[in-house]
Amino acid sequence: MSTSTIAQANMTIEDRPVTASPMRYARLAGVLYLVITVAAIIAHMYLPSTLIVPDDAALTVANISASQDLFRMGGIGAELVVLLSEVVLTIILYVLLKPVNRTLSLLAAVSRLIMTTIHGINLLNYVFVLLVINGTAFDTAQSNALVSLFLDAHSYGFTLGIAFLVIHVFALGVLIFQSGYFPRVLGILFLLAGFGYAFDTVGLLFIDGYTTTPDLIAMVISVSEIAFPVWLLIKGVNLNKWQQRLQ
């Protein structure tokens, strides 16, 4: 085999990860976003609306007691799917965006992993709910009060985790906007979503009576969280501009 042939073969091997890996990562990130979305709808919307009755601890305990498998699978199981997917997605986003700015991409990754860690610890509140319901150490009034306490703690713990997601979303917006291999409009959407997440988090943590996200804020957040994974699945990344960033 000639020297030129060997060099050509080596160049082909070296170039292959640069041209193929970003697209594979983009597709996988899009799939993980969709998995997280579906599992989060089950854990954060369907389950609470089905079993948890605001300001009625007795009925909530009765609902959970009668549907413990749903509480386990829809609450704990679906949330575990979210958390495990979050870890993988975070690493993939870091790899996709580190050519733009390694430090900012690291900040985005660390803040999202902190959120995931908080939500993982927070999931213990759901485990405590089941332990109280199935235990015999408390009377009915005590059980109702403890279940209500753990559910409230879970709600606050989730919001605390989202506070760190605010950092991630702002960093992600800047990275996407500056990347050149993703449309700038996606970065703008994430920056708007960052303000929405920040407003919602402050309201839920510090403002009495703030219990529901305003429709406009929810719409902005939803558009950004849907548009980016759809783009990743359909278009992926602009490989030419990706390679330019690597140089």
Secondary structure, DSSP 8 states (H G I E B T S, - for coil): --HHHHHHHHHHHHHHHHHHHHHHHHHHHHHHHHHHHHHHHIIIIIHHHHH--TT-HHHHHHHHHHTHHHIIIIIIIHHHHHHHHHHHHHHHHHHHHTTT-HHHHHHHHHHHHHHHHHHHHHTHHHHHHHHHHH-SSS-HHHHHHHHHHHHHHHHHHHHHHHHHHHHHHHHHHHHHHHHSSS-HHHHHHHHHHHHHHHHHHHHHHHSTT--S--HHHHHHHHHHHHHHHHHHHHT---HHHHHHHH-
